[in-house]
Amino acid sequence: EVQLVESGGDLVQAGGSLRLSCAASGLTLDDYAIGWFRQVPGKGREKVSCINNSNRSTYYINSVKGRFTISSDSAKNTVYLQMNSLKPEDTADYYCASTRKCWSDSASGEYFHYGLDYWGKGTLVAVSS
C-alpha cells in the first residue's frame, strides 16, 4: 500500500521558518516526482513546488521563489519543503502528492505535473502576523 505522510506543520510568527516532510512508503521516490500543494479552507488547491527525483530538478510558484526550497533524501524516502521568511498568506494545509514528472513551460515559466497518483492527508501551517 502506498502512503505519503506529511509532517512539520505548526504555528509560527511571520518571518519564521518551518520544514515540512513528506515520508513515502510503498513506493521508491527515485521513480517519481513529488509535488507540494496548499489549500486554504473554502479555496482551491494551489501548487507550490515540485521535484523530479530522477534528476533533482526543482520548480516553484513565483510567490515562494527565494523563500522555499524543496529537496529529497532517497535514503529516507522523504521529500522536504524548507520554508523561510514565512508570511501570513502562506497559511494553509500543505499536501504532498506523487506524480510521474514535473516540468516547466519556458515561455510562461509556469510548471506542470504529469498525473497525480497518491496524496497525503496534509499538515497545517499557520503564520501569525
N, CA, C and O of each residue as an XYZ file, in Angstrom:
516
protein
N       0.844     -1.199      0.000
C       0.000      0.000      0.000
C       0.882      1.253      0.000
O       1.816      1.371      0.794
N       0.577      2.154     -0.878
C       1.330      3.402     -0.968
C       0.782      4.403      0.048
O      -0.427      4.613      0.149
N       1.690      5.005      0.786
C       1.305      6.063      1.711
C       2.272      7.224      1.626
O       3.485      7.034      1.526
N       1.730      8.423      1.666
C       2.514      9.643      1.804
C       2.040     10.313      3.082
O       0.845     10.546      3.264
N       2.980     10.623      3.966
C       2.623     11.204      5.251
C       3.383     12.507      5.447
O       4.612     12.523      5.511
N       2.632     13.596      5.541
C       3.234     14.906      5.772
C       3.373     15.156      7.274
O       2.588     14.665      8.085
N       4.392     15.930      7.611
C       4.581     16.361      8.994
C       5.367     17.664      8.999
O       5.926     18.075      7.983
N       5.400     18.298     10.154
C       6.190     19.517     10.310
C       5.398     20.797     10.376
O       5.956     21.854     10.668
N       4.107     20.726     10.112
C       3.288     21.927     10.200
C       3.196     22.431     11.628
O       3.268     21.659     12.584
N       3.035     23.740     11.756
C       2.994     24.344     13.089
C       2.486     25.775     12.978
O       2.237     26.277     11.882
N       2.339     26.417     14.118
C       2.015     27.839     14.185
C       3.319     28.599     14.396
O       4.054     28.332     15.347
N       3.602     29.545     13.506
C       4.819     30.346     13.610
C       4.484     31.806     13.367
O       3.440     32.136     12.804
N       5.386     32.673     13.800
C       5.215     34.089     13.529
C       5.745     34.422     12.140
O       6.595     33.717     11.596
N       5.232     35.498     11.585
C       5.721     35.960     10.284
C       7.230     36.163     10.351
O       7.758     36.688     11.331
N       7.911     35.739      9.294
C       9.359     35.805      9.262
C      10.042     34.545      9.729
O      11.251     34.387      9.558
N       9.277     33.644     10.321
C       9.823     32.398     10.831
C      10.009     31.349      9.751
O       9.761     31.589      8.569
N      10.455     30.174     10.191
C      10.755     29.076      9.263
C      10.125     27.780      9.744
O       9.919     27.577     10.940
N       9.829     26.920      8.805
C       9.380     25.562      9.081
C       9.953     24.641      8.021
O      10.235     25.064      6.900
N      10.122     23.381      8.383
C      10.496     22.375      7.395
C       9.425     21.284      7.400
O       9.213     20.597      8.400
N       8.766     21.149      6.269
C       7.774     20.086      6.118
C       8.437     18.846      5.546
O       9.369     18.937      4.746
N       7.950     17.690      5.962
C       8.437     16.419      5.453
C       7.298     15.654      4.792
O       6.144     15.739      5.213
N       7.639     14.918      3.767
C       6.696     14.025      3.093
C       7.379     12.660      3.032
O       8.235     12.417      2.182
N       6.989     11.783      3.938
C       7.592     10.454      4.027
C       6.773      9.468      3.201
O       5.560      9.351      3.373
N       7.457      8.762      2.300
C       6.777      7.838      1.403
C       7.040      6.392      1.802
O       8.146      6.038      2.208
N       6.019      5.572      1.682
C       6.162      4.128      1.855
C       5.356      3.446      0.762
O       4.349      3.974      0.291
N       5.812      2.269      0.368
C       5.124      1.553     -0.697
C       5.516      1.993     -2.100
O       5.010      1.453     -3.083
N       6.395      2.951     -2.201
C       6.937      3.346     -3.499
C       8.354      3.857     -3.289
O       8.731      4.271     -2.193
N       9.129      3.817     -4.365
C      10.501      4.308     -4.315
C      10.534      5.711     -4.896
O      10.228      5.906     -6.072
N      10.901      6.683     -4.082
C      10.828      8.072     -4.507
C      11.611      8.356     -5.779
O      11.209      9.201     -6.579
N      12.718      7.662     -5.973
C      13.540      7.936     -7.154
C      12.789      7.644     -8.460
O      13.198      8.100     -9.528
N      11.709      6.895     -8.372
C      10.922      6.569     -9.563
C       9.811      7.583     -9.828
O       9.086      7.463    -10.815
N       9.673      8.582     -8.952
C       8.576      9.543     -9.042
C       9.077     10.969     -8.876
O      10.213     11.217     -8.473
N       8.188     11.888     -9.201
C       8.333     13.269     -8.781
C       7.354     13.486     -7.631
O       6.345     12.789     -7.522
N       7.659     14.450     -6.783
C       6.782     14.783     -5.666
C       6.453     16.264     -5.721
O       7.331     17.118     -5.845
N       5.174     16.538     -5.626
C       4.723     17.929     -5.609
C       4.171     18.300     -4.251
O       3.576     17.474     -3.559
N       4.375     19.561     -3.874
C       3.748     20.129     -2.690
C       2.632     21.066     -3.140
O       2.776     21.820     -4.103
N       1.520     20.998     -2.418
C       0.354     21.814     -2.702
C      -0.129     22.430     -1.392
O       0.245     21.972     -0.311
N      -0.948     23.453     -1.487
C      -1.543     24.005     -0.276
C      -2.976     24.433     -0.567
O      -3.353     24.731     -1.701
N      -3.751     24.448      0.505
C      -5.155     24.799      0.350
C      -5.652     25.511      1.590
O      -5.453     25.058      2.718
N      -6.303     26.636      1.353
C      -6.979     27.381      2.411
C      -8.443     26.961      2.383
O      -9.028     26.881      1.303
N      -9.052     26.690      3.532
C     -10.459     26.284      3.539
C     -11.326     27.248      2.728
O     -11.247     28.466      2.889
N     -12.148     26.679      1.862
C     -13.036     27.487      1.037
C     -12.409     27.936     -0.262
O     -13.072     28.569     -1.083
N     -11.131     27.617     -0.464
C     -10.456     27.992     -1.708
C      -9.899     26.754     -2.396
O      -9.822     25.683     -1.795
N      -9.521     26.901     -3.627
C      -8.977     25.796     -4.397
C      -7.567     25.434     -3.979
O      -6.865     26.233     -3.359
N      -7.158     24.226     -4.322
C      -5.810     23.768     -4.021
C      -4.825     24.452     -4.959
O      -5.082     24.577     -6.156
N      -3.708     24.891     -4.417
C      -2.687     25.624     -5.170
C      -1.384     24.823     -5.168
O      -0.941     24.347     -4.123
N      -0.786     24.683     -6.326
C       0.528     24.046     -6.362
C       1.564     25.002     -5.791
O       1.432     26.221     -5.903
N       2.595     24.434     -5.179
C       3.622     25.244     -4.522
C       5.004     24.954     -5.091
O       5.744     25.871     -5.446
N       5.346     23.670     -5.175
C       6.681     23.288     -5.607
C       6.666     21.843     -6.057
O       5.752     21.087     -5.730
N       7.698     21.461     -6.819
C       7.789     20.083     -7.293
C       9.249     19.717     -7.497
O      10.068     20.571     -7.837
N       9.576     18.442     -7.287
C      10.924     17.961     -7.530
C      10.851     16.666     -8.326
O      10.112     15.747     -7.975
N      11.626     16.606     -9.401
C      11.816     15.352    -10.131
C      12.938     14.600     -9.440
O      14.088     15.038     -9.483
N      12.634     13.486     -8.807
C      13.663     12.772     -8.059
C      14.681     12.106     -8.972
O      15.768     11.749     -8.518
N      14.356     11.932    -10.248
C      15.291     11.304    -11.174
C      16.519     12.162    -11.415
O      17.627     11.644    -11.554
N      16.325     13.478    -11.464
C      17.462     14.366    -11.740
C      17.529     15.550    -10.776
O      18.354     16.450    -10.931
N      16.638     15.529     -9.773
C      16.604     16.574     -8.732
C      16.281     17.959     -9.303
O      16.609     18.964     -8.672
N      15.655     18.037    -10.465
C      15.210     19.341    -10.953
C      14.036     19.815    -10.101
O      13.191     19.019     -9.691
N      13.993     21.112     -9.842
C      13.002     21.666     -8.921
C      12.228     22.812     -9.562
O      12.723     23.485    -10.466
N      11.006     23.023     -9.077
C      10.121     24.042     -9.617
C       9.355     24.693     -8.467
O       9.060     24.056     -7.456
N       9.040     25.978     -8.645
C       8.337     26.733     -7.613
C       7.352     27.704     -8.249
O       7.545     28.152     -9.379
N       6.302     28.021     -7.514
C       5.472     29.135     -7.944
C       6.186     30.427     -7.570
O       7.032     30.445     -6.676
N       5.839     31.498     -8.259
C       6.570     32.763     -8.089
C       6.520     33.274     -6.652
O       7.501     33.834     -6.163
N       5.406     33.089     -5.982
C       5.247     33.697     -4.665
C       6.123     33.050     -3.591
O       6.256     33.606     -2.502
N       6.717     31.900     -3.867
C       7.570     31.252     -2.870
C       9.027     31.169     -3.322
O       9.886     30.744     -2.550
N       9.312     31.563     -4.542
C      10.695     31.517     -5.025
C      11.592     32.368     -4.136
O      11.251     33.494     -3.775
N      12.739     31.807     -3.796
C      13.673     32.523     -2.927
C      13.380     32.338     -1.450
O      14.215     32.676     -0.612
N      12.208     31.806     -1.110
C      11.856     31.580      0.298
C      11.731     30.095      0.628
O      12.099     29.667      1.722
N      11.215     29.312     -0.312
C      11.009     27.883     -0.096
C      12.043     27.094     -0.887
O      12.458     27.504     -1.971
N      12.456     25.953     -0.328
C      13.381     25.059     -1.014
C      12.885     23.632     -0.873
O      12.656     23.152      0.237
N      12.721     22.958     -1.999
C      12.310     21.563     -1.993
C      13.553     20.695     -2.172
O      14.454     21.033     -2.940
N      13.590     19.575     -1.455
C      14.733     18.669     -1.564
C      14.265     17.251     -1.295
O      13.143     17.029     -0.841
N      15.130     16.305     -1.579
C      14.758     14.900     -1.476
C      15.898     14.097     -0.872
O      17.062     14.333     -1.196
N      15.579     13.157     -0.005
C      16.555     12.249      0.599
C      16.143     10.827      0.220
O      15.207     10.267      0.791
N      16.848     10.257     -0.740
C      16.482      8.918     -1.223
C      16.626      7.860     -0.136
O      15.822      6.932     -0.055
N      17.649      8.001      0.698
C      17.887      7.007      1.743
C      16.725      6.955      2.735
O      16.402      5.895      3.273
N      16.104      8.108      2.970
C      14.975      8.177      3.897
C      13.635      8.118      3.175
O      12.581      8.106      3.811
N      13.680      8.081      1.830
C      12.444      8.071      1.039
C      11.523      9.225      1.456
O      10.317      9.056      1.630
N      12.127     10.376      1.606
C      11.415     11.549      2.131
C      11.750     12.781      1.304
O      12.896     12.988      0.904
N      10.743     13.584      1.059
C      10.914     14.885      0.410
C      10.626     15.967      1.437
O       9.718     15.838      2.258
N      11.406     17.026      1.380
C      11.274     18.123      2.340
C      10.880     19.415      1.626
O      11.171     19.609      0.446
N      10.222     20.276      2.362
C       9.955     21.633      1.899
C      10.407     22.570      3.010
O       9.727     22.715      4.026
N      11.552     23.201      2.811
C      12.059     24.184      3.758
C      11.404     25.517      3.438
O      11.512     26.017      2.318
N      10.734     26.086      4.414
C      10.002     27.333      4.212
C      10.581     28.398      5.115
O      10.492     28.294      6.339
N      11.169     29.415      4.528
C      11.762     30.530      5.277
C      10.985     31.812      5.003
O      10.201     31.886      4.057
N      11.209     32.797      5.824
C      10.558     34.106      5.670
C       9.054     33.943      5.461
O       8.476     34.527      4.545
N       8.449     33.163      6.302
C       7.023     32.871      6.143
C       6.173     34.113      6.313
O       6.485     35.005      7.102
N       5.092     34.147      5.552
C       4.156     35.262      5.555
C       2.770     34.753      5.955
O       2.473     33.572      5.777
N       1.935     35.615      6.482
C       0.567     35.180      6.831
C      -0.167     34.537      5.656
O      -0.973     33.628      5.851
N       0.106     35.002      4.452
C      -0.567     34.424      3.276
C      -0.081     33.024      2.937
O      -0.642     32.384      2.047
N       0.949     32.528      3.623
C       1.377     31.137      3.449
C       0.539     30.185      4.301
O       0.686     28.968      4.189
N      -0.324     30.717      5.138
C      -1.170     29.888      5.991
C      -2.080     29.007      5.152
O      -2.824     29.503      4.306
N      -2.022     27.696      5.386
C      -2.812     26.735      4.616
C      -2.533     25.326      5.124
O      -1.610     25.101      5.907
N      -3.341     24.395      4.667
C      -2.997     22.981      4.787
C      -2.068     22.635      3.632
O      -2.354     22.963      2.480
N      -0.977     21.985      3.933
C       0.014     21.632      2.912
C      -0.038     20.123      2.679
O      -0.055     19.333      3.624
N      -0.062     19.743      1.409
C      -0.153     18.349      0.997
C       0.996     18.005      0.063
O       1.475     18.860     -0.681
N       1.438     16.754      0.102
C       2.347     16.265     -0.925
C       1.619     15.203     -1.749
O       0.697     14.540     -1.273
N       2.057     15.067     -2.983
C       1.455     14.107     -3.895
C       2.525     13.578     -4.831
O       3.457     14.295     -5.197
N       2.384     12.331     -5.211
C       3.320     11.752     -6.177
C       2.801     12.008     -7.587
O       1.595     12.004     -7.835
N       3.717     12.225     -8.482
C       3.395     12.461     -9.878
C       4.481     11.836    -10.729
O       5.576     11.556    -10.239
N       4.189     11.619    -11.989
C       5.182     10.973    -12.851
C       6.345     11.921    -13.171
O       7.498     11.501    -13.276
N       6.020     13.183    -13.319
C       7.042     14.132    -13.759
C       6.516     15.536    -13.575
O       5.310     15.758    -13.673
N       7.386     16.483    -13.313
C       7.005     17.884    -13.376
C       7.954     18.589    -14.344
O       9.121     18.222    -14.481
N       7.436     19.576    -14.986
C       8.228     20.314    -15.973
C       7.688     21.734    -16.074
O       6.594     22.028    -15.594
N       8.465     22.612    -16.704
C       8.032     23.999    -16.819
C       7.917     24.400    -18.278
O       8.627     23.890    -19.145
N       7.014     25.315    -18.520
C       6.857     25.922    -19.834
C       7.827     27.101    -19.932
O       7.753     28.037    -19.136
N       8.720     27.055    -20.892
C       9.767     28.066    -20.971
C       9.216     29.468    -21.246
O       9.816     30.467    -20.846
N       8.081     29.533    -21.924
C       7.520     30.839    -22.268
C       6.886     31.513    -21.054
O       7.108     32.698    -20.805
N       6.104     30.757    -20.310
C       5.378     31.347    -19.184
C       6.122     31.194    -17.867
O       5.900     31.962    -16.931
N       7.008     30.200    -17.795
C       7.687     29.910    -16.541
C       6.863     29.081    -15.589
O       7.347     28.682    -14.530
N       5.612     28.815    -15.954
C       4.755     28.004    -15.079
C       5.176     26.546    -15.175
O       5.632     26.085    -16.222
N       5.014     25.815    -14.052
C       5.338     24.395    -14.099
C       4.069     23.562    -14.005
O       3.021     24.041    -13.571
N       4.185     22.305    -14.424
C       3.045     21.406    -14.517
C       3.419     20.025    -14.001
O       4.595     19.678    -13.896
N       2.386     19.243    -13.681
C       2.567     17.860    -13.262
C       1.983     16.940    -14.315
O       0.984     17.269    -14.955
N       2.618     15.772    -14.495
C       2.076     14.765    -15.393
C       1.423     13.693    -14.539
O       2.060     12.713    -14.151
N       0.142     13.891    -14.251
C      -0.592     12.942    -13.433
C      -0.291     13.147    -11.962
O       0.824     13.511    -11.590
N      -1.274     12.916    -11.144
C      -1.124     12.965     -9.685
C      -1.721     11.668     -9.148
O      -2.923     11.428     -9.265
N      -0.862     10.834     -8.558
C      -1.301      9.481     -8.231
C      -1.752      9.318     -6.778
O      -2.878      8.892     -6.520
N      -0.884      9.655     -5.843
C      -1.156      9.437     -4.425
C      -0.993     10.742     -3.653
O      -0.120     11.557     -3.949
N      -1.858     10.915     -2.656
C      -1.855     12.129     -1.847
C      -1.704     11.782     -0.372
O      -2.172     10.744      0.096
N      -1.041     12.675      0.338
C      -1.037     12.583      1.787
C      -2.257     13.283      2.346
O      -3.071     13.824      1.598
N      -2.383     13.272      3.684
C      -3.556     13.854      4.332
C      -3.340     15.294      4.772
O      -4.274     15.953      5.229
N      -2.131     15.777      4.640
C      -1.885     17.187      4.891
C      -1.330     17.506      6.268
O      -1.456     16.725      7.211
N      -0.713     18.672      6.354
C      -0.218     19.211      7.615
C      -0.487     20.709      7.610
O      -0.295     21.372      6.591
N      -0.928     21.243      8.737
C      -1.359     22.635      8.805
C      -0.192     23.571      9.130
O       0.552     23.365     10.089
N      -0.065     24.584      8.313
C       0.890     25.667      8.562
C       0.090     26.935      8.832
O      -0.726     27.348      8.010
N       0.326     27.544      9.979
C      -0.360     28.780     10.336
C       0.692     29.834     10.659
O       1.547     29.621     11.519
N       0.629     30.959      9.979
C       1.599     32.027     10.156
C       0.875     33.251     10.702
O      -0.025     33.787     10.055
N       1.265     33.685     11.878
C       0.622     34.843     12.509
C       1.387     36.118     12.170
O       2.603     36.102     11.976
N       0.656     37.209     12.105
C       1.287     38.489     11.754
C       1.778     39.222     12.982
O       2.334     40.314     12.867
